[in-house]
Amino acid sequence: MTGRTVVFLESNTTGTGRLFMRAARAEGCEPVLLATRPGLYPFAEEESVRIVEIDTADEAAVLELCEQLARDTELKGLTSTSDYYILSAARLAGRLGLPGPSVAGIETCRDKQLQHEALRAAGVRVPASLVAGTPDEAASAARQLGLPVVIKPVGGSGSVGVRLCRTEDEVAQHAAVLLSRTLNERGIPIRRMILLQQLVQGPEYSVETFAGEVVGITGKHVSDPPVFVELGHDFPAALDEADARAIAAIALRAVAALDLNWGAAHTELRLTPGGPVIIEVNSRMAGGFIPELVRRATGIDLIRELTRRVVGKEARLGRNAAGHASIRFFVPDRSGTLAALNGVAEARAVPDVCDLSLYREPGFTVALAGDFHDRIGHVMTASHDAAAARASADHALSLLSVALA
Ligand SMILES: Nc1ncnc2c1ncn2[C@@H]1O[C@H](COP(=O)(O)OP(=O)(O)OP(=O)(O)O)[C@@H](O)[C@H]1O
């Protein structure tokens, strides 16, 4: 292989991974995907992306391979589109003298305890929180904070393991479940600590920032507690000017405090009667198809702009549209074997629907877990009118149903 290359250290297994590979090519660079289990990425073959099997947890081995690649080709950048690997990718980019985000910033951000301490020290409003390493410590932390509390792993994403606990028994039980886990979804060892937080009440929003600028605010629809499954998003969120200003301001302070102004960040918060309170800052672009909503609503392609940063170019955040986009996720109301998915043609025919995707087929076993895995499809709408985008998405979703055996 010769010419310009970009290394992807693992990737998202869903849509975004493929889009990043295409974006690299649009910038004149051939993507090279490094993966421990190449089988996770069927899209790589479909896109004719070179895939190298290597233990991606072994940073020294990855560095050696990349140094070789830098001798054989013009290595322009190294990144990861997977939450689990962005820290390692940032470290490797630094070692190779390639553009990349602050390693310290990502390190702080990816540990929810460190992140919480950093935000509090910077005077950014966060919920009162305590950490625990045993179920007993968790019960005592819950007493100090006052029930109910939200419990979550210190490292994690996709709402996996995040739960509202209303009694001390629930706290001890859920703590025991989380603390018994030793590996995350990718088989990477995890720190066996949990974070307990006071429940923040109010509608949820996320702020999509890029290179220290607010790209927009997303309105989130989250399931009822005790679990918090993201069920939909509206971009831009319906907010009055004062609330939008307060939300943008706290997110900008949070990402600056965490040193995340190089590329994309995604800040989740709830708007309480006393103002916005940060739930969590992610040192990466939003998931859940939010970048696609942003693109449809504003014309800003966050995937392309991040790829430009990775290969050392300036991002261009100029808007060329002022539209609205919404997404609703399809979640079955109980577990079972998927016998049929109904109403698909009718939902597709709803005005403003621009995408309807189903991730599962008949025969799939639905085992509701209370996190993002519960979502089996989505419907997306785009319109020049905010209310129309939202109403069409709600209506199209209402037409979908499953038969479970
Ligand atoms: N202290 C809290 N008060 C109210 N809601 C909370 C609190 N902590 C978490 N949540 C809810 O749980 C969701 C997931 O929490 P959190 O973002 O900390 O976990 P995560 O696994 O990193 O999820 P994601 O990858 O979706 O950001 C939040 O979006 C929010 O709806």
The ligand as a Gaussian input file, in Angstrom:
#p B3LYP/6-31G(d) Opt

LIG

0 1
 N      -27.944000      11.724000      38.095000
 C      -28.847000      11.529000      37.154000
 N      -30.064000      12.115000      37.233000
 C      -31.007000      11.913000      36.285000
 N      -30.829000      11.114000      35.223000
 C      -29.640000      10.510000      35.077000
 C      -28.581000      10.686000      36.033000
 N      -27.526000       9.949000      35.621000
 C      -27.896000       9.350000      34.480000
 N      -29.158000       9.678000      34.135000
 C      -29.903000       9.218000      32.957000
 O      -29.282000       8.048000      32.454000
 C      -28.781000       8.264000      31.128000
 C      -27.462000       7.544000      30.966000
 O      -26.537000       8.010000      31.935000
 P      -25.021000       8.291000      31.591000
 O      -24.952000       9.253000      30.439000
 O      -24.303000       8.667000      32.813000
 O      -24.584000       6.825000      31.139000
 P      -23.856000       6.306000      29.844000
 O      -23.815000       4.825000      29.974000
 O      -22.592000       7.048000      29.657000
 O      -24.886000       6.655000      28.691000
 P      -24.646000       7.393000      27.273000
 O      -23.602000       6.642000      26.522000
 O      -26.011000       7.291000      26.662000
 O      -24.239000       8.782000      27.597000
 C      -28.687000       9.773000      31.000000
 O      -28.793000      10.158000      29.653000
 C      -29.862000      10.237000      31.853000
 O      -31.082000      10.143000      31.133000

